[in-house]
Amino acid sequence: MKVLNKENYKVPVFSWCPEIEENTMEQIDNLAQLPFLHKRVCIMPDTHFGYGMPIGGVIATKGVIIPNAVGVDIGCGMCAVKTSLTEIDTETLKKIMGEIRKAIPVGFNKHKEEQDEQLMPNIEKAFYNWEFGMPIIATEYNNAKKSLGTLGGGNHFIEIQKGADEPIWIMIHSGSRNLGPKVANHYNKLAIELNAKYYSQVPKEWELAFLPIDSEEGQAYIREMQYCVEFALANRKLMMERIVDIFRTIVWSDEKYSQEDLDNFNSSTEMINIAHNYASQENHFGQNVWVHRKGATQANKGQIGIIPGSQGTSSYIVEGLGNKESFESCSHGAGRVLGRKQAEKTLDLEKEIKILDDQNIIHSIRGKHDLDEATSCYKNIDEVMENQKDLIKIKVKLKPLAVVKG
């Protein structure tokens, strides 16, 4: 970790990222000049360029909340389940992945029918006028019921994984689907309008418009943001339940497994969950502040987390060390080195397929348009992990066996 401090900074920058691109550094410079920050800006080892605030950044604010410091996919995060299976053959894997694609819509697709409302987070409609208090959720609620249990696109994935001495794991990366962007864009626009109205000293071009916590707009954003976090968890949970059911159906149709094996499998599927796009009220350095984690994971002492690589590299189950210097945070993944359009233009399709085929990974690279999620788009995950060994310790290292990409 190194500390950066420039004359125009209001707070220093604590960086675990050894190499920062120029455009990302400009965003970090902007962040460090905000007047309402608490103690520092924290930059995780997977940091790269984002909207307003870099992905892989952590800040704590006093009295305000910044929609662009949370990001558009509010509540996006990871979940993982360790099964009791110790081995799985390629043909069985292919059957499982085929059934997953049938059961879980990916990309822009969603379910044709609304999912069971009991699976949605509780809105407490009787407590207050939720159409007024949560206008975006109220408008998008029925649409969200069709998106519940769907993967989304971009870097979202479903992976079947295994470590050297580990059972089979199931891992999912997904978020709040269309709900999060609707909420994020609505309140970022409101923040821009309010900042212009009251002559905010934060330049509009920084894309860091804020909402006062004690304003109606700030409170409404907090309510809707928190609902999106809960919805994203419900979304991952439903997908995981359906994938586990697929495992039960396909694997235990094989006569080599006994009822005892099935019972062991059923009892082993406790889900780990952690989000990496949200803001929460926490106490750091003796003050209650709003910690914004944008592409960063909470790493309290003893807290279990998940740090994925790319579809061709390892992922990690980790335990937080509770490092105060980082607001008790760590990276959320490997971090990109190539933008999506840049990847499609510059990467060699055959080479990227070979990287995955040589590892016998059932993968999702089919054509040029899939190169935006190729292995070479991402930083070296092992270097990322090395750069944050004072933030987390590794509990399990997992290699991908099969991948579904959004």
N, C-alpha and C positions, 0 to 999 in steps of 0.2 A: 504494500500500500504506500502511496506517496501523497503528499499534501501540496496542492497548488494554491497560491495566493497572489492575486494581482492587485494593483493599486485601486482599481475601480470595484473590486469585489466587496460586497457587504459581509459575506461569510466565506471561509475557505472551502476548497473542494477536496474531499478525500477520495482518491481514485485507486481502485483495484484493477484498473484496465491499463496495461502497459503501453498499448498503442491506440491512440484515438484519432479518428479521421478529422480532417479540417472542418467539414460542415457540422460534425457532431460537437467538436470543440467550441464552435461558435454558439451552439445551443447551450452548452455548459456555461460559457461566459455570461450569457443572458440570465440563466438561472441564478448564478452567484451574485447578480446585481439586484435581485428582487428585495424590496425593503422589509418584507414580512417573514423572512426565513428564520428558522431556529437553528443556530449553531453551525450548520454546514450543509453542503451538497454532497451526496454520496453517489459514486459512479461504480457500478458493478463490472466485473471482468468481461461480460458479454455485451457491453454497451455499444449501441449503434444509433444512427440517425432516426428520429421520429418526427411527429408533428408537435412543434413547440418544445417539448421536453424529450430528450433522448430516451429510447427504450433501454432499460437497464439502469434507470436513474431513480434515486430516492431522495425526497425532500420532506422536511417538516415545516408546517406553516402555522403562524399565529393569527387567528381571527379571520382567515380567508380559506377558500377551497378553490382549486384550479382544475376545471374539467379536462384540459389537455394534459395535465400532469397525472391523470388516471388513464386516459386513452379512450378509444372508441369501443373496444371489446371489453366492456366493464365485467369484471368477475372472471375473465378468462383464466384458466388454470389447468392443473394436472390432477389426475387421480390414478391410483394403481392398486391392484389386487395381486397378492401372492397366492397361487393355487397350490394344491397338494400334489399336482402332477410333476413327475421328475423328468419325463421324456415325452416327446410328441413327434411323430413321423411326418414327412413332407406331404404325403397324400392327405392325411388327416388335417394338417394345417390348411391346405388348399380348400378342403371342404368347409372348414370353419370360416375362412376369409370370404368364401363365396356366400355363405349364409349371413355373415355380418353385413355384406353389401346389400343384401336383400332387406335386412331388418332395419338398417340405419341409413337414412338419406344423407348424402354428402354434398358439398358445394352449396349452391343456392337452393337445392331441393329441400323439401320438407314433407311431412306426412300429409296425405290427402284428407285425413280425418283429424279432428281435434283430439288430443290425448286426454286421459282422465283428469278432470279438474283437481281431484284430490292429490295429484302429483305436483301441482303448482304450489309455489310458496304462498303462505297465507297473507292476504292483504289487509285483514281486519277492517272490512268494509263498514262494519257497524260502528267502529270507533270514531271515524271522521269521514267527511265527504271525500272519498278517495278519488273521485273524478276531478275534484278541485285540487286536492293535495298531491295527487300523483297523475297529472294529466296525460303524460306520454304512456305510462303503463296502462291507464284506463283505455286509451285509444288502441293500443297494440295488443291488449290482453288476449283476445280471441285468436289473433294471428300467432301469438307466442305459444298458444296451446298446440298448434300444428308444428311448431319448431322444436317443441320439447322432445328430447331424445334424438337429436340430429347433430351431425358432426360439424358442419360448416366447411369453409374452404381455407385457402392460404396454407399456413404451417400447422393446421390442426391435423391430428392423426389418431389412429388406433394401432397399437403395436402389440404383438406377442413377442415376449422376450425371455431370455434365460441367461443366468450367470454360470460361472465355472462350477460351483458347488451349490447351485441354487435350483429350486423348482421353477416351473413355468410361471411367468408373470404376465398380467394384462395391464396395459397402460393406455390412458386416453388423455389427449390434449384438446380442449374445446372451451367455448365461452358462452356468452349470453345471446349468441346469434344476432338477429336483426334488432333485438330489443336494446342492447347496449349502444350501438351506433345511433339509434334514434334518440335515446336519452342524452348521450354525449354531445351530439350535434346541436340539439335543442338548447341545452344549457350553455354550451360554448358560445352560441350565437347571442343568447341573453347576456352573457358576461361581456362580450364585445360591445354590445349596445350600452350596457350600464357603465362600462369603463370609459366609453366615449362621452357619455352624458355628464359624468362627474370628473372629467379631465384627469383620468388616471395617469400617473407618471410611468406606467409600464407601456412601452411602445407597442402599438398594434401589430407591427411586423414580427414581434417576438412570438406571437401566437400563444401567449400565456395569460390571457384574460382571466380574471378571477371573480368570485362571488363572495361577498361578506357572509360569514357564518351566521350572523344574527339577522340577515335579510330574509324575506319570504322566498326569494329565488334561491338563496343558499340552502335554506332548510328543505325546499322542494327537491333540489338536486341531491342532497344527502339521502332523502327518503327513496328517491327513484334509483340512485346509484346502489344503495344497499339492497333494494329489491333485485336489481340486475345481478348482484353477487350471489344472492340466494337462488335466483333462477338458473344461473350458470352451474351452480352445484347440483340443482335438481336435474338439469340437462345431462350432466356427466353421470350422475347416479343412475338415471334411467337407462342410458346407453350401457353402462357397466352391467346392470341387472340383466339386460337382454343378451349381452355377450356371454355372460356366465351361463345363462339358460342354453345358449347355442353350444357351449362346451359340454354341458350335461347331456344334451340330446345326441351330439355326434360322438363324443368320446366314449360315453357309456353304452352306446349301441355295440361297441366292440366287446366280444365275449371274454377277453382277457382281463377285464376289470370286474371286480366283485362289488357287492352291495357295501361292503366295508370301505372299499376305495371311494365309492360315491359319497358315503357319509363323511369321510375325511375331507373330500373336496368341498362339500357343502359347509363344513365347519371352518374351512380355511379362508373363506373369501371376505375378509374384513377389509374395507376400502380406506386407503390413505387419500386425503384430499388436501390440496393447497392452491390458493388463488395467487395471481401475480399482476393483476390490474385493478387497483382499488385504493381508496383512502380510508383510514380509520383513526379514531381518536386514541392516542396512546400517551404515556408519560415517559419522556426522555430528558435526561439532564435536569430533572426536578421540575419540569413544566408539562402541563397537558397541551398537546399539540396535535395537528392533523398530519399524519404521516401519509404521503402519497408514494405508492410503489407502482411504477409503470414498467412492466416487464422486470419485476424484481420480486423475490420471495421472502416472506418473513422467516427469520431464523432465530427464534428465541431459544434459550438454553434448553436442550432436550427435545425440542420440537422436531418432528419427523417431516421431511420435505422431499420433493422430487425435482431433479434437474435433468431434463432430457438432452440428448445430443441431436444429431440429424438421423435420417432413416438409414444411414450407413455406419453410424458410430454408436458408442455406448451411451446409456442413460444411467442415472445414479439415484439411489435412495440415500438420503443424507440425514444427518442430525445436526440441528443448529447448536452453535457454541455460545449464542447470546452476546456477541461482540457489540458493545455499546457504540464503538466508533462508527459503525455502519447503520445506526438505528436498528440493530439486530436484524439485518437483512443480508441476502445473498443473491446470486444470479438466478435467472429463471430458465436458462438454457445455454446454448453455445453462443448465440449471437451471430448475426449475418455479417458477411464480408462482401457480398454482392447483392445489389438490388434485383428485384424480380425481372425487370426488362433487360437489365445488364446481363443477368445469368442466361436468359434465352438467347441473347445475341452472341455471347462469348464462349459459353461452355460447349464442349464436344459431347454430343448425345451418346455415341458409342462408348466413349471413355467412362462416362458417368454410369451407364448401364453395367459396364464391366466391373466397376468398383463394387457394385451391389451383387452381381452374379458371382463374383469370385468368393464372396462370403456366404453364398447360398441363401441369400435373403429373398423372400418373396416380396417384391417391391412394387412401387407405383410409377416408375419412370417408363413411359411408353413412347412419347413423342417429344418434339422440341418444346411444346408448351408446358411440359412437366419439369423442365430444367430449373424453374424458379424454386423448386424444393429439392434440388440435387445436393448430394453430400458436399460438393465443393462450394456451395453457397454460404457455408457456415464456418465459423472459427473452429480451431482444434479444441474439442471438448476437454481433452486431458490437460491442455494448457490452461483452459478456463478454470478447471478444478484446482490445479496447482496454485493459481493466482488468488484463490480464496480459501486456502487451507486454514486461515485464522478466523473464518466465518462459519465454516461447517466441517464436519468430518464424514467421510464416506462410510456407509453401512453396507451397501450392496452395489456392485457394478453389474449392469445388465447389457447383454448384446441383443440386437434385434434379430428375430427369426422371420417375421412376416409383418407387413405394413399396409394399412389402408390410409391413403392421404385424401384430404378434402379437395 
